[in-house]
Amino acid sequence: MKIIFKILKFEFSNVLRSKWVIFFFTFFFLASYALFSFENNTQKALLSLFNLTVYLVPLISLIFGTMYFYNSREYIEMILCQPIPRKALYLGLFLGTTLPLIISLITGVLIPFIMFGNFDEGFSLVLLLLLVSSLLTVISIAVAFLISTRVTDKVKGLSLSIFFWLLSAVAFDGILLLIAFLFQDYPIEKFLLGLSILNPVDLSRTIFILNFDISALMGITGALFKKFYGSQAGLLISFIILFLWMAIPLFVGLKNFQKKDF
């Protein structure tokens, strides 16, 4: 644990000075400032902000996590020459990369909300938005590290990360709708519900939108979750699956890292 903390401390201070983290904070601060200052309805501002975070947070985290791991290869090789467990190094790198992004996201959103937001109608929702966005950050970094430990070539690894984002954030709902259209005469709702757990972005959207009575914004995943589980059970199941999305790539990436020949 002491070794993990030392690596985390070094990586945290290193990543915190990165231009990516500064951009992360600046973008969400300006977006939140504009939405909360010009929109009188805090809930509408939070919905608009969530539509930004649910797409941009995974994209930025995936690209940053992948590039950072590849660029740290020489540092990793130097550290591995020391009597340091690979598990401690991997977890220290992972936490040191993830925490600065989460902190910059939380401060970038929370400061404008404190300045202009309505605490009575929006405090619980902004906490939910920050929780979901933080989980998406952790999941994206875990997937980025998994890809980086599996694929040696930097260009291929970065391409896979972007492809993962395109599939989960852009194409997945279209694929579900196409399946629903092609097999509309068959009872495939449960099959679609099973497919929906394969997409952390849709699950994050489901968690947030289930707190609103806005069926038009739910998408097919949110509609299925509300139909089969209801709002409360749907939220619980979505959170459990998101935590699995966080744990499984982290575990598999760690196993790859322990076996990888640097």
Buried (B, 14 or more C-beta within 10 A) or exposed (E): EEBBEEBBEBBBEBBBEBEBBEEBBEBBBEBBBBBBEEBEEBBEBBBBBBEBBBBBBBBBBBBBBBBBBBEBEEBBEEBBEEEBEBBBBBBBBBBBBBBBBBBBBBEBBBBBBEEBBBEEEBBEBBEBBBBBBBBBBBBBBBBBBBBBBBBEEBEEBBBBBBEBBEBBBEBBBEEBEEBBEEEEEEEBBEEBBEBBBEBBBBBBBBBBBBBBEEEEEBBBBBBBBBEEBEEEEBBEBBBEBBEEBBEBBBEBBBBBBEEBEE
